[in-house]
Structures are given as C-alpha cells and as structure tokens.
Amino acid sequence: MAADNVQFDGVIKSEFHSHIDEIAHIRTQPTEDIILARNSELRKNPGAIMDLGAKSDEGTWGRLVASIPMNLFEKAQRDGYDLNNRNAEISAKEMARYLQSTEGKMCLVQGKN
C-alpha cells in the first residue's frame, strides 16, 4: 500500500492509502511524543504546575491534571470511555477512569512518574 494522499494541518496528519479494492485512513499526531514526554517531565517536578488562580484574590479555582494528545483522546472514546457525555458528572467519572488506565497515566501532568 502506498500513500496516495497526505494532508497535514499542523496538528494531525492524515494519510490515505489505497491498494486494489482497499482504502485505509491513518491519522497521526506528530506532536504526541512531545506532549507525552513533557507530561513525564512535569510529573518529575511537582511544583512546576501551580493551581489555576492560585495567586489571585479569589484563590484557586482549578487544577491542570492531564494533557491528552488528540489521537489518544479519540482512541479512548473508541475504547469505550464516554468522555464527551453531555452529563458533566458522567464525563468527569469517565475521565477519571481513563486517567487510571495505563494509557491515561501517560497523559497525567501531576502524580507519580
């Protein structure tokens, strides 16, 4: 199979391969390894990420927990994690469940390395 058409929007690379009566679409995110390596480095330095709003008068209002490459996010949904559920409680539980998986742990920016 040879690449017939390659499109790259700067974030996601789409390749269409064809062979006789078969077409395959392969999506990759060239920055995925960079994102996961950065996550690993951040986990090594717990003080690198401060709570959102920590220095404001109102105080902390959130925390960066993970940085998930788009391809891994979409794969998680295909694997059965309901990350885009309209019910915020359900999507939050699904995200917590995903972040406990082997793949999800690579996306964490805080916690054990």
N, CA, C and O atoms as CSV, one atom per row, in Angstrom:
chain,resi,resn,atom,element,x,y,z
A,1,MET,N,N,0.831,-1.170,0.000
A,1,MET,CA,C,0.000,0.000,0.000
A,1,MET,C,C,0.884,1.245,0.000
A,1,MET,O,O,1.795,1.360,0.820
A,2,ALA,N,N,0.628,2.145,-0.886
A,2,ALA,CA,C,1.388,3.389,-0.955
A,2,ALA,C,C,0.498,4.546,-0.545
A,2,ALA,O,O,-0.718,4.512,-0.737
A,3,ALA,N,N,1.122,5.580,0.026
A,3,ALA,CA,C,0.361,6.769,0.417
A,3,ALA,C,C,-0.048,7.512,-0.839
A,3,ALA,O,O,0.799,7.961,-1.611
A,4,ASP,N,N,-1.349,7.638,-1.039
A,4,ASP,CA,C,-1.873,8.332,-2.209
A,4,ASP,C,C,-2.100,9.803,-1.928
A,4,ASP,O,O,-1.944,10.642,-2.816
A,5,ASN,N,N,-2.464,10.115,-0.711
A,5,ASN,CA,C,-2.819,11.483,-0.381
A,5,ASN,C,C,-2.440,11.731,1.072
A,5,ASN,O,O,-2.896,11.022,1.970
A,6,VAL,N,N,-1.613,12.730,1.296
A,6,VAL,CA,C,-1.207,13.075,2.653
A,6,VAL,C,C,-1.622,14.507,2.918
A,6,VAL,O,O,-1.302,15.409,2.143
A,7,GLN,N,N,-2.343,14.719,4.029
A,7,GLN,CA,C,-2.761,16.054,4.429
A,7,GLN,C,C,-2.228,16.294,5.834
A,7,GLN,O,O,-2.235,15.397,6.677
A,8,PHE,N,N,-1.770,17.512,6.071
A,8,PHE,CA,C,-1.224,17.849,7.378
A,8,PHE,C,C,-1.678,19.250,7.731
A,8,PHE,O,O,-1.374,20.208,7.021
A,9,ASP,N,N,-2.413,19.368,8.838
A,9,ASP,CA,C,-2.923,20.691,9.232
A,9,ASP,C,C,-2.075,21.318,10.339
A,9,ASP,O,O,-2.496,22.296,10.956
A,10,GLY,N,N,-0.890,20.770,10.597
A,10,GLY,CA,C,-0.026,21.294,11.633
A,10,GLY,C,C,-0.200,20.570,12.965
A,10,GLY,O,O,0.667,20.651,13.835
A,11,VAL,N,N,-1.305,19.872,13.124
A,11,VAL,CA,C,-1.568,19.135,14.363
A,11,VAL,C,C,-1.786,17.658,14.060
A,11,VAL,O,O,-1.174,16.795,14.689
A,12,ILE,N,N,-2.644,17.370,13.110
A,12,ILE,CA,C,-2.985,15.994,12.756
A,12,ILE,C,C,-2.573,15.723,11.311
A,12,ILE,O,O,-2.844,16.526,10.418
A,13,LYS,N,N,-1.920,14.591,11.093
A,13,LYS,CA,C,-1.511,14.185,9.751
A,13,LYS,C,C,-2.448,13.064,9.308
A,13,LYS,O,O,-2.589,12.058,10.004
A,14,SER,N,N,-3.086,13.236,8.155
A,14,SER,CA,C,-3.982,12.222,7.601
A,14,SER,C,C,-3.368,11.648,6.333
A,14,SER,O,O,-2.981,12.384,5.425
A,15,GLU,N,N,-3.287,10.341,6.286
A,15,GLU,CA,C,-2.772,9.665,5.100
A,15,GLU,C,C,-3.827,8.691,4.601
A,15,GLU,O,O,-4.411,7.934,5.377
A,16,PHE,N,N,-4.060,8.720,3.315
A,16,PHE,CA,C,-4.975,7.788,2.690
A,16,PHE,C,C,-4.153,6.846,1.823
A,16,PHE,O,O,-3.412,7.292,0.947
A,17,HIS,N,N,-4.279,5.561,2.060
A,17,HIS,CA,C,-3.555,4.540,1.324
A,17,HIS,C,C,-4.574,3.704,0.563
A,17,HIS,O,O,-5.638,3.377,1.088
A,18,SER,N,N,-4.244,3.364,-0.665
A,18,SER,CA,C,-5.148,2.505,-1.413
A,18,SER,C,C,-4.364,1.360,-2.047
A,18,SER,O,O,-3.203,1.501,-2.432
A,19,HIS,N,N,-5.042,0.236,-2.137
A,19,HIS,CA,C,-4.459,-0.948,-2.751
A,19,HIS,C,C,-5.609,-1.779,-3.324
A,19,HIS,O,O,-6.424,-2.314,-2.573
A,20,ILE,N,N,-5.669,-1.882,-4.602
A,20,ILE,CA,C,-6.698,-2.605,-5.350
A,20,ILE,C,C,-8.103,-2.207,-4.865
A,20,ILE,O,O,-8.612,-1.171,-5.291
A,21,ASP,N,N,-8.735,-2.987,-3.999
A,21,ASP,CA,C,-10.099,-2.681,-3.563
A,21,ASP,C,C,-10.161,-2.288,-2.087
A,21,ASP,O,O,-11.191,-2.450,-1.434
A,22,GLU,N,N,-9.052,-1.772,-1.575
A,22,GLU,CA,C,-8.996,-1.434,-0.159
A,22,GLU,C,C,-8.437,-0.019,0.029
A,22,GLU,O,O,-7.459,0.366,-0.611
A,23,ILE,N,N,-9.070,0.737,0.911
A,23,ILE,CA,C,-8.591,2.076,1.249
A,23,ILE,C,C,-8.412,2.132,2.764
A,23,ILE,O,O,-9.274,1.682,3.518
A,24,ALA,N,N,-7.301,2.682,3.192
A,24,ALA,CA,C,-7.038,2.832,4.625
A,24,ALA,C,C,-6.770,4.298,4.921
A,24,ALA,O,O,-6.128,4.996,4.137
A,25,HIS,N,N,-7.268,4.754,6.055
A,25,HIS,CA,C,-7.033,6.123,6.500
A,25,HIS,C,C,-6.255,6.035,7.800
A,25,HIS,O,O,-6.709,5.422,8.766
A,26,ILE,N,N,-5.087,6.649,7.819
A,26,ILE,CA,C,-4.228,6.620,9.011
A,26,ILE,C,C,-4.036,8.046,9.488
A,26,ILE,O,O,-3.586,8.913,8.739
A,27,ARG,N,N,-4.386,8.281,10.758
A,27,ARG,CA,C,-4.206,9.607,11.364
A,27,ARG,C,C,-3.121,9.514,12.420
A,27,ARG,O,O,-3.128,8.614,13.260
A,28,THR,N,N,-2.203,10.441,12.371
A,28,THR,CA,C,-1.161,10.504,13.381
A,28,THR,C,C,-1.049,11.941,13.870
A,28,THR,O,O,-1.441,12.881,13.179
A,29,GLN,N,N,-0.517,12.092,15.051
A,29,GLN,CA,C,-0.284,13.417,15.621
A,29,GLN,C,C,1.215,13.507,15.899
A,29,GLN,O,O,1.701,12.975,16.897
A,30,PRO,N,N,1.942,14.181,15.012
A,30,PRO,CA,C,3.402,14.249,15.169
A,30,PRO,C,C,3.858,14.773,16.527
A,30,PRO,O,O,4.963,14.450,16.963
A,31,THR,N,N,3.044,15.566,17.200
A,31,THR,CA,C,3.432,16.125,18.495
A,31,THR,C,C,3.089,15.210,19.674
A,31,THR,O,O,3.367,15.562,20.821
A,32,GLU,N,N,2.497,14.055,19.416
A,32,GLU,CA,C,2.076,13.170,20.507
A,32,GLU,C,C,3.241,12.803,21.430
A,32,GLU,O,O,3.108,12.887,22.651
A,33,ASP,N,N,4.374,12.401,20.864
A,33,ASP,CA,C,5.527,12.029,21.688
A,33,ASP,C,C,6.048,13.220,22.487
A,33,ASP,O,O,6.494,13.059,23.623
A,34,ILE,N,N,5.994,14.415,21.899
A,34,ILE,CA,C,6.444,15.628,22.595
A,34,ILE,C,C,5.540,15.904,23.798
A,34,ILE,O,O,6.025,16.219,24.884
A,35,ILE,N,N,4.243,15.787,23.602
A,35,ILE,CA,C,3.278,16.022,24.683
A,35,ILE,C,C,3.489,15.016,25.816
A,35,ILE,O,O,3.522,15.395,26.987
A,36,LEU,N,N,3.630,13.738,25.468
A,36,LEU,CA,C,3.799,12.706,26.491
A,36,LEU,C,C,5.135,12.854,27.223
A,36,LEU,O,O,5.208,12.609,28.427
A,37,ALA,N,N,6.189,13.252,26.507
A,37,ALA,CA,C,7.491,13.476,27.158
A,37,ALA,C,C,7.405,14.665,28.119
A,37,ALA,O,O,7.963,14.621,29.215
A,38,ARG,N,N,6.710,15.720,27.708
A,38,ARG,CA,C,6.531,16.895,28.582
A,38,ARG,C,C,5.755,16.497,29.834
A,38,ARG,O,O,6.101,16.910,30.941
A,39,ASN,N,N,4.698,15.690,29.658
A,39,ASN,CA,C,3.924,15.222,30.804
A,39,ASN,C,C,4.821,14.480,31.792
A,39,ASN,O,O,4.726,14.683,33.002
A,40,SER,N,N,5.682,13.629,31.270
A,40,SER,CA,C,6.587,12.856,32.118
A,40,SER,C,C,7.521,13.779,32.895
A,40,SER,O,O,7.755,13.570,34.086
A,41,GLU,N,N,8.048,14.790,32.231
A,41,GLU,CA,C,8.936,15.744,32.903
A,41,GLU,C,C,8.194,16.526,33.982
A,41,GLU,O,O,8.741,16.768,35.058
A,42,LEU,N,N,6.964,16.918,33.706
A,42,LEU,CA,C,6.170,17.662,34.693
A,42,LEU,C,C,5.871,16.806,35.918
A,42,LEU,O,O,5.848,17.316,37.038
A,43,ARG,N,N,5.640,15.507,35.715
A,43,ARG,CA,C,5.381,14.621,36.856
A,43,ARG,C,C,6.611,14.508,37.757
A,43,ARG,O,O,6.481,14.266,38.957
A,44,LYS,N,N,7.803,14.682,37.182
A,44,LYS,CA,C,9.039,14.609,37.969
A,44,LYS,C,C,9.221,15.841,38.844
A,44,LYS,O,O,9.959,15.789,39.827
A,45,ASN,N,N,8.563,16.945,38.508
A,45,ASN,CA,C,8.711,18.201,39.242
A,45,ASN,C,C,7.332,18.676,39.707
A,45,ASN,O,O,6.701,19.482,39.023
A,46,PRO,N,N,6.854,18.188,40.861
A,46,PRO,CA,C,5.505,18.501,41.322
A,46,PRO,C,C,5.204,19.992,41.462
A,46,PRO,O,O,4.039,20.383,41.387
A,47,GLY,N,N,6.205,20.825,41.662
A,47,GLY,CA,C,5.972,22.251,41.827
A,47,GLY,C,C,5.918,23.020,40.521
A,47,GLY,O,O,5.721,24.235,40.532
A,48,ALA,N,N,6.090,22.336,39.388
A,48,ALA,CA,C,6.135,23.017,38.095
A,48,ALA,C,C,4.782,23.603,37.695
A,48,ALA,O,O,4.729,24.632,37.021
A,49,ILE,N,N,3.710,22.969,38.096
A,49,ILE,CA,C,2.374,23.444,37.733
A,49,ILE,C,C,1.660,23.901,38.992
A,49,ILE,O,O,1.473,23.130,39.934
A,50,MET,N,N,1.267,25.160,38.993
A,50,MET,CA,C,0.523,25.709,40.128
A,50,MET,C,C,-0.970,25.608,39.845
A,50,MET,O,O,-1.389,25.566,38.689
A,51,ASP,N,N,-1.754,25.571,40.888
A,51,ASP,CA,C,-3.206,25.559,40.725
A,51,ASP,C,C,-3.635,26.805,39.972
A,51,ASP,O,O,-3.044,27.873,40.130
A,52,LEU,N,N,-4.664,26.661,39.155
A,52,LEU,CA,C,-5.186,27.789,38.395
A,52,LEU,C,C,-5.788,28.814,39.342
A,52,LEU,O,O,-6.627,28.482,40.179
A,53,GLY,N,N,-5.361,30.042,39.206
A,53,GLY,CA,C,-5.867,31.115,40.049
A,53,GLY,C,C,-5.229,31.172,41.422
A,53,GLY,O,O,-5.701,31.918,42.281
A,54,ALA,N,N,-4.174,30.412,41.659
A,54,ALA,CA,C,-3.565,30.334,42.997
A,54,ALA,C,C,-3.081,31.686,43.509
A,54,ALA,O,O,-3.076,31.922,44.717
A,55,LYS,N,N,-2.678,32.569,42.615
A,55,LYS,CA,C,-2.154,33.863,43.056
A,55,LYS,C,C,-3.191,34.983,42.966
A,55,LYS,O,O,-2.870,36.150,43.189
A,56,SER,N,N,-4.415,34.629,42.645
A,56,SER,CA,C,-5.451,35.659,42.536
A,56,SER,C,C,-6.121,35.892,43.891
A,56,SER,O,O,-5.986,35.081,44.807
A,57,ASP,N,N,-6.834,36.992,44.005
A,57,ASP,CA,C,-7.536,37.316,45.248
A,57,ASP,C,C,-8.619,36.286,45.576
A,57,ASP,O,O,-8.897,36.006,46.742
A,58,GLU,N,N,-9.223,35.730,44.522
A,58,GLU,CA,C,-10.304,34.756,44.732
A,58,GLU,C,C,-9.793,33.382,45.123
A,58,GLU,O,O,-10.549,32.552,45.628
A,59,GLY,N,N,-8.498,33.140,44.890
A,59,GLY,CA,C,-7.918,31.854,45.247
A,59,GLY,C,C,-8.048,30.821,44.142
A,59,GLY,O,O,-8.508,31.118,43.039
A,60,THR,N,N,-7.645,29.635,44.451
A,60,THR,CA,C,-7.617,28.541,43.494
A,60,THR,C,C,-9.013,28.205,42.978
A,60,THR,O,O,-9.973,28.120,43.744
A,61,TRP,N,N,-9.104,28.015,41.665
A,61,TRP,CA,C,-10.392,27.642,41.069
A,61,TRP,C,C,-10.275,26.454,40.133
A,61,TRP,O,O,-11.259,26.064,39.506
A,62,GLY,N,N,-9.098,25.877,40.030
A,62,GLY,CA,C,-8.939,24.709,39.175
A,62,GLY,C,C,-7.517,24.201,39.186
A,62,GLY,O,O,-6.625,24.814,39.772
A,63,ARG,N,N,-7.318,23.072,38.530
A,63,ARG,CA,C,-6.003,22.445,38.508
A,63,ARG,C,C,-5.828,21.713,37.185
A,63,ARG,O,O,-6.724,20.999,36.734
A,64,LEU,N,N,-4.657,21.898,36.566
A,64,LEU,CA,C,-4.312,21.140,35.365
A,64,LEU,C,C,-3.903,19.746,35.816
A,64,LEU,O,O,-2.970,19.589,36.603
A,65,VAL,N,N,-4.594,18.753,35.322
A,65,VAL,CA,C,-4.357,17.379,35.747
A,65,VAL,C,C,-3.687,16.563,34.653
A,65,VAL,O,O,-2.833,15.721,34.933
A,66,ALA,N,N,-4.080,16.814,33.389
A,66,ALA,CA,C,-3.575,15.995,32.293
A,66,ALA,C,C,-3.503,16.809,31.008
A,66,ALA,O,O,-4.187,17.819,30.843
A,67,SER,N,N,-2.659,16.337,30.115
A,67,SER,CA,C,-2.561,16.883,28.769
A,67,SER,C,C,-2.642,15.686,27.833
A,67,SER,O,O,-1.713,14.883,27.749
A,68,ILE,N,N,-3.770,15.576,27.129
A,68,ILE,CA,C,-4.052,14.386,26.335
A,68,ILE,C,C,-3.943,14.705,24.846
A,68,ILE,O,O,-4.673,15.560,24.345
A,69,PRO,N,N,-3.039,14.031,24.131
A,69,PRO,CA,C,-2.979,14.219,22.686
A,69,PRO,C,C,-4.315,13.840,22.041
A,69,PRO,O,O,-4.989,12.917,22.497
A,70,MET,N,N,-4.690,14.552,20.988
A,70,MET,CA,C,-5.996,14.350,20.352
A,70,MET,C,C,-6.210,12.900,19.908
A,70,MET,O,O,-7.298,12.355,20.094
A,71,ASN,N,N,-5.201,12.277,19.331
A,71,ASN,CA,C,-5.376,10.893,18.884
A,71,ASN,C,C,-5.651,9.950,20.049
A,71,ASN,O,O,-6.435,9.011,19.908
A,72,LEU,N,N,-5.022,10.184,21.193
A,72,LEU,CA,C,-5.282,9.333,22.361
A,72,LEU,C,C,-6.677,9.594,22.917
A,72,LEU,O,O,-7.347,8.670,23.379
A,73,PHE,N,N,-7.118,10.857,22.872
A,73,PHE,CA,C,-8.473,11.196,23.319
A,73,PHE,C,C,-9.504,10.467,22.464
A,73,PHE,O,O,-10.437,9.860,22.990
A,74,GLU,N,N,-9.333,10.528,21.148
A,74,GLU,CA,C,-10.266,9.848,20.250
A,74,GLU,C,C,-10.204,8.339,20.413
A,74,GLU,O,O,-11.234,7.668,20.343
A,75,LYS,N,N,-9.004,7.792,20.630
A,75,LYS,CA,C,-8.870,6.347,20.855
A,75,LYS,C,C,-9.585,5.942,22.135
A,75,LYS,O,O,-10.234,4.897,22.182
A,76,ALA,N,N,-9.468,6.764,23.173
A,76,ALA,CA,C,-10.145,6.467,24.439
A,76,ALA,C,C,-11.655,6.376,24.228
A,76,ALA,O,O,-12.317,5.508,24.797
A,77,GLN,N,N,-12.187,7.264,23.417
A,77,GLN,CA,C,-13.625,7.222,23.136
A,77,GLN,C,C,-13.989,5.942,22.372
A,77,GLN,O,O,-15.011,5.314,22.647
A,78,ARG,N,N,-13.143,5.566,21.414
A,78,ARG,CA,C,-13.403,4.319,20.669
A,78,ARG,C,C,-13.287,3.103,21.588
A,78,ARG,O,O,-13.943,2.085,21.369
A,79,ASP,N,N,-12.441,3.220,22.628
A,79,ASP,CA,C,-12.259,2.120,23.585
A,79,ASP,C,C,-13.372,2.055,24.629
A,79,ASP,O,O,-13.356,1.187,25.502
A,80,GLY,N,N,-14.341,2.973,24.543
A,80,GLY,CA,C,-15.498,2.890,25.433
A,80,GLY,C,C,-15.562,3.905,26.552
A,80,GLY,O,O,-16.489,3.854,27.360
A,81,TYR,N,N,-14.617,4.824,26.633
A,81,TYR,CA,C,-14.680,5.877,27.645
A,81,TYR,C,C,-15.604,6.983,27.129
A,81,TYR,O,O,-15.367,7.542,26.058
A,82,ASP,N,N,-16.632,7.292,27.872
A,82,ASP,CA,C,-17.647,8.262,27.451
A,82,ASP,C,C,-17.222,9.679,27.849
A,82,ASP,O,O,-17.868,10.326,28.674
A,83,LEU,N,N,-16.129,10.146,27.250
A,83,LEU,CA,C,-15.512,11.419,27.640
A,83,LEU,C,C,-16.292,12.641,27.187
A,83,LEU,O,O,-16.114,13.725,27.742
A,84,ASN,N,N,-17.141,12.489,26.201
A,84,ASN,CA,C,-17.914,13.624,25.683
A,84,ASN,C,C,-19.382,13.566,26.082
A,84,ASN,O,O,-20.224,14.187,25.434
A,85,ASN,N,N,-19.693,12.839,27.124
A,85,ASN,CA,C,-21.081,12.753,27.568
A,85,ASN,C,C,-21.589,14.141,27.951
A,85,ASN,O,O,-20.858,14.921,28.560
A,86,ARG,N,N,-22.825,14.451,27.600
A,86,ARG,CA,C,-23.408,15.761,27.911
A,86,ARG,C,C,-23.588,15.976,29.407
A,86,ARG,O,O,-23.638,17.112,29.878
A,87,ASN,N,N,-23.683,14.897,30.139
A,87,ASN,CA,C,-23.791,14.973,31.592
A,87,ASN,C,C,-22.384,15.125,32.163
A,87,ASN,O,O,-21.572,14.203,32.078
A,88,ALA,N,N,-22.097,16.285,32.743
A,88,ALA,CA,C,-20.755,16.583,33.246
A,88,ALA,C,C,-20.290,15.585,34.293
A,88,ALA,O,O,-19.104,15.260,34.356
A,89,GLU,N,N,-21.202,15.099,35.110
A,89,GLU,CA,C,-20.829,14.139,36.149
A,89,GLU,C,C,-20.342,12.830,35.525
A,89,GLU,O,O,-19.358,12.240,35.974
A,90,ILE,N,N,-21.048,12.390,34.486
A,90,ILE,CA,C,-20.656,11.149,33.808
A,90,ILE,C,C,-19.330,11.329,33.091
A,90,ILE,O,O,-18.451,10.475,33.203
A,91,SER,N,N,-19.166,12.429,32.354
A,91,SER,CA,C,-17.906,12.635,31.623
A,91,SER,C,C,-16.727,12.783,32.590
A,91,SER,O,O,-15.624,12.332,32.282
A,92,ALA,N,N,-16.941,13.402,33.744
A,92,ALA,CA,C,-15.869,13.538,34.740
A,92,ALA,C,C,-15.473,12.164,35.294
A,92,ALA,O,O,-14.287,11.885,35.471
A,93,LYS,N,N,-16.462,11.310,35.566
A,93,LYS,CA,C,-16.173,9.955,36.058
A,93,LYS,C,C,-15.436,9.140,35.002
A,93,LYS,O,O,-14.531,8.369,35.320
A,94,GLU,N,N,-15.834,9.318,33.739
A,94,GLU,CA,C,-15.181,8.602,32.651
A,94,GLU,C,C,-13.740,9.080,32.470
A,94,GLU,O,O,-12.847,8.278,32.194
A,95,MET,N,N,-13.515,10.385,32.626
A,95,MET,CA,C,-12.154,10.918,32.518
A,95,MET,C,C,-11.297,10.363,33.656
A,95,MET,O,O,-10.155,9.964,33.427
A,96,ALA,N,N,-11.826,10.333,34.859
A,96,ALA,CA,C,-11.086,9.772,35.995
A,96,ALA,C,C,-10.758,8.302,35.733
A,96,ALA,O,O,-9.654,7.848,36.031
A,97,ARG,N,N,-11.709,7.567,35.180
A,97,ARG,CA,C,-11.493,6.153,34.860
A,97,ARG,C,C,-10.405,6.007,33.800
A,97,ARG,O,O,-9.534,5.144,33.909
A,98,TYR,N,N,-10.459,6.867,32.761
A,98,TYR,CA,C,-9.448,6.818,31.698
A,98,TYR,C,C,-8.056,7.133,32.254
A,98,TYR,O,O,-7.081,6.462,31.915
A,99,LEU,N,N,-7.971,8.152,33.107
A,99,LEU,CA,C,-6.674,8.555,33.642
A,99,LEU,C,C,-6.071,7.511,34.581
A,99,LEU,O,O,-4.896,7.611,34.935
A,100,GLN,N,N,-6.851,6.521,34.985
A,100,GLN,CA,C,-6.336,5.410,35.790
A,100,GLN,C,C,-5.814,4.277,34.914
A,100,GLN,O,O,-5.135,3.374,35.402
A,101,SER,N,N,-6.130,4.323,33.616
A,101,SER,CA,C,-5.656,3.283,32.701
A,101,SER,C,C,-4.176,3.495,32.403
A,101,SER,O,O,-3.634,4.571,32.657
A,102,THR,N,N,-3.534,2.480,31.872
A,102,THR,CA,C,-2.114,2.581,31.527
A,102,THR,C,C,-1.871,3.723,30.552
A,102,THR,O,O,-0.947,4.515,30.739
A,103,GLU,N,N,-2.693,3.812,29.516
A,103,GLU,CA,C,-2.557,4.872,28.519
A,103,GLU,C,C,-2.859,6.241,29.130
A,103,GLU,O,O,-2.162,7.217,28.850
A,104,GLY,N,N,-3.883,6.307,29.951
A,104,GLY,CA,C,-4.270,7.562,30.573
A,104,GLY,C,C,-3.215,8.104,31.517
A,104,GLY,O,O,-3.039,9.318,31.612
A,105,LYS,N,N,-2.512,7.231,32.216
A,105,LYS,CA,C,-1.474,7.669,33.154
A,105,LYS,C,C,-0.345,8.408,32.449
A,105,LYS,O,O,0.318,9.248,33.058
A,106,MET,N,N,-0.115,8.105,31.161
A,106,MET,CA,C,0.920,8.815,30.401
A,106,MET,C,C,0.518,10.270,30.156
A,106,MET,O,O,1.373,11.110,29.877
A,107,CYS,N,N,-0.769,10.569,30.258
A,107,CYS,CA,C,-1.289,11.915,29.992
A,107,CYS,C,C,-1.278,12.789,31.231
A,107,CYS,O,O,-1.443,14.004,31.123
A,108,LEU,N,N,-1.087,12.200,32.413
A,108,LEU,CA,C,-1.076,12.966,33.643
A,108,LEU,C,C,0.113,13.922,33.695
A,108,LEU,O,O,1.215,13.569,33.274
A,109,VAL,N,N,-0.106,15.120,34.207
A,109,VAL,CA,C,0.989,16.077,34.401
A,109,VAL,C,C,1.354,16.184,35.877
A,109,VAL,O,O,2.333,16.840,36.234
A,110,GLN,N,N,0.575,15.548,36.723
A,110,GLN,CA,C,0.846,15.511,38.159
A,110,GLN,C,C,0.725,14.073,38.614
A,110,GLN,O,O,-0.004,13.285,38.013
A,111,GLY,N,N,1.427,13.732,39.660
A,111,GLY,CA,C,1.334,12.381,40.183
A,111,GLY,C,C,2.640,11.640,40.003
A,111,GLY,O,O,3.676,12.248,39.732
A,112,LYS,N,N,2.593,10.334,40.151
A,112,LYS,CA,C,3.796,9.505,40.061
A,112,LYS,C,C,4.212,9.329,38.614
A,112,LYS,O,O,3.370,9.243,37.720
A,113,ASN,N,N,5.511,9.276,38.392
A,113,ASN,CA,C,6.052,9.109,37.046
A,113,ASN,C,C,6.215,7.649,36.709
A,113,ASN,O,O,6.661,7.315,35.611
